[in-house]
Amino acid sequence: MKALDFPLLADENVHPEVIEFLRDAGLDVESVSEQGQFGLPDAQVLQQATESGRVVLTHDSDFGGLALMGAQFIGIIYIRPGHIRTDFTMKTLDAVRDNAPEVTPPFILVAERTGDTVKIRVRQF
C-alpha cells in the first residue's frame, strides 16, 4: 500500500482545508482538532492513531523522535515545511499520492517540498 492509502489521523497542526482536500480525494481522514482534542502530547496522538489503525499526518518532527525511541505506530507522514499555505501543503500531498513508494507498517514518510520539487523519503522499521 502507499502511505496515503491508510486511514489517517491528522495532527492538530494540519489545516482544516487540507483535511477537506484529502477527504474530497476519497481518503479516510480523522482529525484531532475535529475531535476537540487540542494540546494532546504527541505520544498520546501517536497512541490514539495506533489504537484506531491510523497513520499520523503531521507537520511536527517530534513524532519521528517518538518512533526512534521505540513507540508503537503504524505510520507517520511528515510534511515539510509546514504552516505555510494550505495550497502549498496540498500540492505536496498530491506529489506524495502520485509518487510515493509502497510501504509496510511501521513506516515514516517525509515529504519535503522546495519550490515545485518534492523529495520523498521513507524509513521502514
Backbone as JSON Lines, residues from 0, in Angstrom:
{"i":0,"aa":"M","n":[0.84,-1.19,0.0],"ca":[0.0,0.0,0.0],"c":[0.88,1.25,0.0]}
{"i":1,"aa":"K","n":[0.33,2.32,-0.51],"ca":[1.0,3.6,-0.41],"c":[0.56,4.28,0.87]}
{"i":2,"aa":"A","n":[1.38,5.2,1.35],"ca":[1.14,5.82,2.66],"c":[-0.24,6.46,2.77]}
{"i":3,"aa":"L","n":[-0.69,7.14,1.72],"ca":[-1.99,7.81,1.79],"c":[-3.17,6.86,1.59]}
{"i":4,"aa":"D","n":[-2.9,5.58,1.34],"ca":[-3.98,4.59,1.25],"c":[-4.46,4.16,2.64]}
{"i":5,"aa":"F","n":[-3.65,4.39,3.65],"ca":[-4.02,4.03,5.02],"c":[-5.0,5.07,5.57]}
{"i":6,"aa":"P","n":[-5.87,4.67,6.5],"ca":[-6.66,5.68,7.2],"c":[-5.72,6.61,7.95]}
{"i":7,"aa":"L","n":[-6.06,7.89,7.99],"ca":[-5.18,8.9,8.57],"c":[-5.79,9.54,9.81]}
{"i":8,"aa":"L","n":[-4.91,9.95,10.72],"ca":[-5.28,10.81,11.84],"c":[-4.45,12.07,11.69]}
{"i":9,"aa":"A","n":[-5.12,13.18,11.37],"ca":[-4.42,14.45,11.18],"c":[-4.15,15.1,12.53]}
{"i":10,"aa":"D","n":[-2.89,15.44,12.75],"ca":[-2.48,16.15,13.95],"c":[-3.16,17.53,13.94]}
{"i":11,"aa":"E","n":[-3.22,18.17,15.09],"ca":[-3.91,19.45,15.17],"c":[-3.24,20.54,14.35]}
{"i":12,"aa":"N","n":[-2.0,20.34,13.91],"ca":[-1.32,21.35,13.11],"c":[-1.64,21.26,11.62]}
{"i":13,"aa":"V","n":[-2.47,20.3,11.22],"ca":[-2.88,20.17,9.83],"c":[-4.14,21.02,9.63]}
{"i":14,"aa":"H","n":[-4.07,21.94,8.7],"ca":[-5.14,22.91,8.47],"c":[-6.43,22.2,8.03]}
{"i":15,"aa":"P","n":[-7.58,22.66,8.51],"ca":[-8.87,22.06,8.12],"c":[-9.09,22.0,6.6]}
{"i":16,"aa":"E","n":[-8.58,22.97,5.85],"ca":[-8.74,22.94,4.39],"c":[-7.96,21.77,3.79]}
{"i":17,"aa":"V","n":[-6.83,21.44,4.38],"ca":[-6.04,20.3,3.91],"c":[-6.8,19.0,4.2]}
{"i":18,"aa":"I","n":[-7.4,18.92,5.36],"ca":[-8.18,17.73,5.71],"c":[-9.35,17.57,4.74]}
{"i":19,"aa":"E","n":[-10.04,18.65,4.44],"ca":[-11.16,18.61,3.5],"c":[-10.68,18.22,2.1]}
{"i":20,"aa":"F","n":[-9.53,18.74,1.69],"ca":[-8.93,18.38,0.4],"c":[-8.7,16.86,0.32]}
{"i":21,"aa":"L","n":[-8.16,16.29,1.37],"ca":[-7.91,14.84,1.39],"c":[-9.2,14.05,1.36]}
{"i":22,"aa":"R","n":[-10.19,14.49,2.09],"ca":[-11.5,13.82,2.08],"c":[-12.14,13.9,0.7]}
{"i":23,"aa":"D","n":[-12.05,15.07,0.07],"ca":[-12.59,15.24,-1.27],"c":[-11.91,14.3,-2.27]}
{"i":24,"aa":"A","n":[-10.67,13.93,-1.98],"ca":[-9.93,12.99,-2.82],"c":[-10.27,11.54,-2.49]}
{"i":25,"aa":"G","n":[-11.2,11.34,-1.54],"ca":[-11.65,10.0,-1.19],"c":[-10.87,9.33,-0.09]}
{"i":26,"aa":"L","n":[-10.04,10.08,0.63],"ca":[-9.24,9.48,1.69],"c":[-9.99,9.49,3.01]}
{"i":27,"aa":"D","n":[-9.68,8.51,3.83],"ca":[-10.28,8.36,5.16],"c":[-9.43,9.15,6.16]}
{"i":28,"aa":"V","n":[-9.91,10.31,6.59],"ca":[-9.15,11.18,7.47],"c":[-9.98,11.57,8.68]}
{"i":29,"aa":"E","n":[-9.44,11.3,9.86],"ca":[-9.99,11.85,11.1],"c":[-9.04,12.94,11.57]}
{"i":30,"aa":"S","n":[-9.56,13.85,12.37],"ca":[-8.77,14.99,12.81],"c":[-8.8,15.12,14.32]}
{"i":31,"aa":"V","n":[-7.64,15.27,14.91],"ca":[-7.55,15.51,16.35],"c":[-8.33,16.77,16.71]}
{"i":32,"aa":"S","n":[-8.2,17.81,15.89],"ca":[-8.9,19.07,16.16],"c":[-10.41,18.89,16.11]}
{"i":33,"aa":"E","n":[-10.9,18.18,15.11],"ca":[-12.35,17.96,14.99],"c":[-12.89,17.14,16.15]}
{"i":34,"aa":"Q","n":[-12.02,16.35,16.76],"ca":[-12.42,15.57,17.92],"c":[-12.37,16.4,19.19]}
{"i":35,"aa":"G","n":[-11.94,17.68,19.06],"ca":[-11.86,18.57,20.21],"c":[-10.72,18.26,21.15]}
{"i":36,"aa":"Q","n":[-9.7,17.58,20.64],"ca":[-8.58,17.16,21.48],"c":[-7.36,18.04,21.21]}
{"i":37,"aa":"F","n":[-7.43,19.27,21.68],"ca":[-6.35,20.22,21.46],"c":[-5.29,20.07,22.54]}
{"i":38,"aa":"G","n":[-4.03,20.24,22.15],"ca":[-2.94,20.24,23.11],"c":[-2.53,18.87,23.62]}
{"i":39,"aa":"L","n":[-2.98,17.8,22.95],"ca":[-2.56,16.47,23.39],"c":[-1.06,16.29,23.17]}
{"i":40,"aa":"P","n":[-0.39,15.62,24.07],"ca":[1.01,15.29,23.83],"c":[1.14,14.41,22.58]}
{"i":41,"aa":"D","n":[2.24,14.58,21.86],"ca":[2.44,13.81,20.64],"c":[2.36,12.31,20.89]}
{"i":42,"aa":"A","n":[2.87,11.86,22.02],"ca":[2.83,10.43,22.34],"c":[1.39,9.93,22.42]}
{"i":43,"aa":"Q","n":[0.52,10.76,22.94],"ca":[-0.89,10.37,23.05],"c":[-1.57,10.35,21.68]}
{"i":44,"aa":"V","n":[-1.21,11.3,20.81],"ca":[-1.76,11.31,19.45],"c":[-1.3,10.05,18.71]}
{"i":45,"aa":"L","n":[-0.02,9.71,18.84],"ca":[0.52,8.53,18.19],"c":[-0.16,7.26,18.71]}
{"i":46,"aa":"Q","n":[-0.39,7.2,20.0],"ca":[-1.07,6.04,20.59],"c":[-2.51,5.95,20.08]}
{"i":47,"aa":"Q","n":[-3.2,7.08,20.03],"ca":[-4.59,7.09,19.55],"c":[-4.64,6.61,18.09]}
{"i":48,"aa":"A","n":[-3.71,7.09,17.28],"ca":[-3.67,6.66,15.88],"c":[-3.44,5.16,15.78]}
{"i":49,"aa":"T","n":[-2.5,4.66,16.55],"ca":[-2.18,3.23,16.52],"c":[-3.37,2.39,16.95]}
{"i":50,"aa":"E","n":[-4.02,2.79,18.04],"ca":[-5.17,2.04,18.55],"c":[-6.34,2.04,17.58]}
{"i":51,"aa":"S","n":[-6.45,3.08,16.75],"ca":[-7.55,3.16,15.8],"c":[-7.14,2.73,14.39]}
{"i":52,"aa":"G","n":[-5.93,2.2,14.25],"ca":[-5.48,1.68,12.97],"c":[-5.18,2.76,11.94]}
{"i":53,"aa":"R","n":[-4.67,3.91,12.41],"ca":[-4.45,5.05,11.54],"c":[-2.98,5.47,11.51]}
{"i":54,"aa":"V","n":[-2.64,6.16,10.44],"ca":[-1.31,6.75,10.25],"c":[-1.42,8.22,10.62]}
{"i":55,"aa":"V","n":[-0.44,8.73,11.34],"ca":[-0.44,10.15,11.74],"c":[0.03,11.0,10.56]}
{"i":56,"aa":"L","n":[-0.72,12.06,10.27],"ca":[-0.34,13.07,9.29],"c":[-0.01,14.33,10.07]}
{"i":57,"aa":"T","n":[1.21,14.86,9.89],"ca":[1.65,15.96,10.74],"c":[2.67,16.86,10.05]}
{"i":58,"aa":"H","n":[2.87,18.03,10.63],"ca":[3.96,18.93,10.28],"c":[5.0,18.95,11.4]}
{"i":59,"aa":"D","n":[4.88,18.06,12.37],"ca":[5.67,18.07,13.6],"c":[6.71,16.95,13.57]}
{"i":60,"aa":"S","n":[7.99,17.33,13.59],"ca":[9.07,16.34,13.53],"c":[9.2,15.51,14.81]}
{"i":61,"aa":"D","n":[8.58,15.93,15.9],"ca":[8.7,15.2,17.17],"c":[8.18,13.76,17.07]}
{"i":62,"aa":"F","n":[7.27,13.5,16.15],"ca":[6.74,12.14,16.02],"c":[7.83,11.16,15.59]}
{"i":63,"aa":"G","n":[8.74,11.61,14.75],"ca":[9.86,10.75,14.35],"c":[10.72,10.37,15.54]}
{"i":64,"aa":"G","n":[10.93,11.31,16.45],"ca":[11.69,11.01,17.66],"c":[11.03,9.95,18.51]}
{"i":65,"aa":"L","n":[9.71,10.03,18.61],"ca":[8.96,9.02,19.37],"c":[9.15,7.63,18.73]}
{"i":66,"aa":"A","n":[9.08,7.6,17.41],"ca":[9.26,6.32,16.71],"c":[10.65,5.76,16.96]}
{"i":67,"aa":"L","n":[11.65,6.62,16.9],"ca":[13.02,6.16,17.12],"c":[13.27,5.69,18.55]}
{"i":68,"aa":"M","n":[12.46,6.2,19.49],"ca":[12.59,5.78,20.89],"c":[11.8,4.51,21.18]}
{"i":69,"aa":"G","n":[11.17,3.93,20.16],"ca":[10.52,2.64,20.34],"c":[9.01,2.67,20.5]}
{"i":70,"aa":"A","n":[8.37,3.84,20.3],"ca":[6.91,3.89,20.39],"c":[6.3,3.01,19.3]}
{"i":71,"aa":"Q","n":[5.17,2.41,19.63],"ca":[4.46,1.62,18.63],"c":[3.68,2.57,17.73]}
{"i":72,"aa":"F","n":[3.67,2.27,16.44],"ca":[2.93,3.09,15.5],"c":[2.76,2.32,14.19]}
{"i":73,"aa":"I","n":[1.78,2.76,13.41],"ca":[1.55,2.17,12.1],"c":[2.35,2.93,11.06]}
{"i":74,"aa":"G","n":[2.23,4.25,11.11],"ca":[2.97,5.07,10.18],"c":[2.88,6.53,10.56]}
{"i":75,"aa":"I","n":[3.82,7.29,10.04],"ca":[3.86,8.74,10.25],"c":[4.16,9.36,8.89]}
{"i":76,"aa":"I","n":[3.33,10.31,8.49],"ca":[3.58,11.09,7.29],"c":[3.9,12.49,7.76]}
{"i":77,"aa":"Y","n":[5.12,12.9,7.53],"ca":[5.63,14.18,8.0],"c":[5.82,15.09,6.79]}
{"i":78,"aa":"I","n":[5.04,16.16,6.74],"ca":[5.05,17.1,5.63],"c":[5.89,18.32,6.01]}
{"i":79,"aa":"R","n":[6.92,18.59,5.18],"ca":[7.82,19.73,5.42],"c":[7.85,20.62,4.2]}
{"i":80,"aa":"P","n":[8.03,21.88,4.32],"ca":[7.78,22.62,5.55],"c":[6.29,22.69,5.81]}
{"i":81,"aa":"G","n":[5.96,22.97,7.02],"ca":[4.56,23.08,7.39],"c":[4.2,24.51,7.7]}
{"i":82,"aa":"H","n":[2.95,24.7,7.94],"ca":[2.45,26.0,8.4],"c":[2.74,27.13,7.41]}
{"i":83,"aa":"I","n":[2.75,26.83,6.13],"ca":[2.98,27.89,5.16],"c":[1.62,28.3,4.6]}
{"i":84,"aa":"R","n":[1.24,27.71,3.5],"ca":[-0.08,27.96,2.91],"c":[-0.72,26.61,2.65]}
{"i":85,"aa":"T","n":[-2.03,26.57,2.74],"ca":[-2.72,25.3,2.52],"c":[-2.48,24.77,1.12]}
{"i":86,"aa":"D","n":[-2.46,25.63,0.1],"ca":[-2.25,25.15,-1.27],"c":[-0.86,24.54,-1.42]}
{"i":87,"aa":"F","n":[0.13,25.06,-0.72],"ca":[1.48,24.5,-0.73],"c":[1.46,23.08,-0.18]}
{"i":88,"aa":"T","n":[0.78,22.9,0.95],"ca":[0.68,21.57,1.56],"c":[-0.11,20.61,0.67]}
{"i":89,"aa":"M","n":[-1.18,21.1,0.06],"ca":[-1.99,20.24,-0.81],"c":[-1.18,19.76,-2.01]}
{"i":90,"aa":"K","n":[-0.38,20.63,-2.6],"ca":[0.46,20.22,-3.72],"c":[1.51,19.2,-3.28]}
{"i":91,"aa":"T","n":[2.02,19.36,-2.07],"ca":[2.96,18.38,-1.53],"c":[2.28,17.03,-1.39]}
{"i":92,"aa":"L","n":[1.05,17.03,-0.86],"ca":[0.32,15.77,-0.69],"c":[-0.06,15.15,-2.03]}
{"i":93,"aa":"D","n":[-0.34,15.96,-3.04],"ca":[-0.57,15.42,-4.38],"c":[0.66,14.66,-4.86]}
{"i":94,"aa":"A","n":[1.84,15.23,-4.62],"ca":[3.09,14.56,-5.02],"c":[3.27,13.25,-4.26]}
{"i":95,"aa":"V","n":[2.92,13.25,-2.97],"ca":[3.01,12.01,-2.18],"c":[2.07,10.97,-2.77]}
{"i":96,"aa":"R","n":[0.85,11.37,-3.06],"ca":[-0.13,10.42,-3.61],"c":[0.36,9.85,-4.94]}
{"i":97,"aa":"D","n":[0.95,10.69,-5.78],"ca":[1.34,10.26,-7.12],"c":[2.69,9.57,-7.19]}
{"i":98,"aa":"N","n":[3.58,9.83,-6.23],"ca":[4.97,9.38,-6.39],"c":[5.54,8.55,-5.25]}
{"i":99,"aa":"A","n":[4.83,8.43,-4.16],"ca":[5.39,7.7,-3.02],"c":[5.47,6.2,-3.31]}
{"i":100,"aa":"P","n":[6.5,5.57,-2.79],"ca":[6.63,4.12,-2.98],"c":[5.66,3.36,-2.07]}
{"i":101,"aa":"E","n":[5.56,2.09,-2.32],"ca":[4.78,1.21,-1.45],"c":[5.47,1.16,-0.08]}
{"i":102,"aa":"V","n":[4.67,1.07,0.98],"ca":[5.2,0.99,2.34],"c":[4.53,-0.15,3.08]}
{"i":103,"aa":"T","n":[5.26,-0.62,4.09],"ca":[4.74,-1.63,5.0],"c":[4.9,-1.09,6.41]}
{"i":104,"aa":"P","n":[3.85,-1.15,7.22],"ca":[3.95,-0.64,8.59],"c":[4.97,-1.44,9.4]}
{"i":105,"aa":"P","n":[5.58,-0.78,10.34],"ca":[5.58,0.66,10.62],"c":[6.54,1.4,9.68]}
{"i":106,"aa":"F","n":[6.18,2.64,9.36],"ca":[6.98,3.44,8.44],"c":[6.89,4.92,8.81]}
{"i":107,"aa":"I","n":[7.89,5.66,8.36],"ca":[7.86,7.12,8.4],"c":[8.1,7.59,6.97]}
{"i":108,"aa":"L","n":[7.22,8.42,6.49],"ca":[7.4,9.05,5.19],"c":[7.58,10.54,5.42]}
{"i":109,"aa":"V","n":[8.66,11.08,4.88],"ca":[8.92,12.52,4.96],"c":[8.81,13.07,3.56]}
{"i":110,"aa":"A","n":[7.94,14.07,3.4],"ca":[7.79,14.75,2.11],"c":[8.22,16.19,2.31]}
{"i":111,"aa":"E","n":[9.29,16.56,1.63],"ca":[9.84,17.91,1.78],"c":[9.77,18.62,0.44]}
{"i":112,"aa":"R","n":[9.07,19.74,0.44],"ca":[8.88,20.48,-0.79],"c":[9.73,21.74,-0.79]}
{"i":113,"aa":"T","n":[10.43,21.93,-1.92],"ca":[11.18,23.15,-2.18],"c":[10.76,23.62,-3.56]}
{"i":114,"aa":"G","n":[10.08,24.75,-3.62],"ca":[9.57,25.22,-4.91],"c":[8.59,24.22,-5.46]}
{"i":115,"aa":"D","n":[8.85,23.72,-6.67],"ca":[7.96,22.73,-7.29],"c":[8.47,21.3,-7.11]}
{"i":116,"aa":"T","n":[9.57,21.13,-6.4],"ca":[10.16,19.81,-6.21],"c":[9.8,19.25,-4.85]}
{"i":117,"aa":"V","n":[9.34,17.99,-4.84],"ca":[9.02,17.31,-3.59],"c":[9.94,16.1,-3.47]}
{"i":118,"aa":"K","n":[10.72,16.09,-2.4],"ca":[11.61,14.97,-2.1],"c":[10.88,14.07,-1.1]}
{"i":119,"aa":"I","n":[10.76,12.79,-1.43],"ca":[10.06,11.83,-0.57],"c":[11.08,10.8,-0.08]}
{"i":120,"aa":"R","n":[11.13,10.67,1.25],"ca":[11.99,9.66,1.85],"c":[11.12,8.76,2.73]}
{"i":121,"aa":"V","n":[11.42,7.49,2.71],"ca":[10.68,6.53,3.53],"c":[11.67,5.74,4.36]}
{"i":122,"aa":"R","n":[11.32,5.57,5.62],"ca":[12.09,4.69,6.51],"c":[11.15,3.62,7.03]}
{"i":123,"aa":"Q","n":[11.52,2.39,6.8],"ca":[10.76,1.24,7.3],"c":[11.38,0.79,8.62]}
{"i":124,"aa":"F","n":[10.56,0.38,9.54],"ca":[11.05,-0.08,10.85],"c":[10.85,-1.57,10.98]}
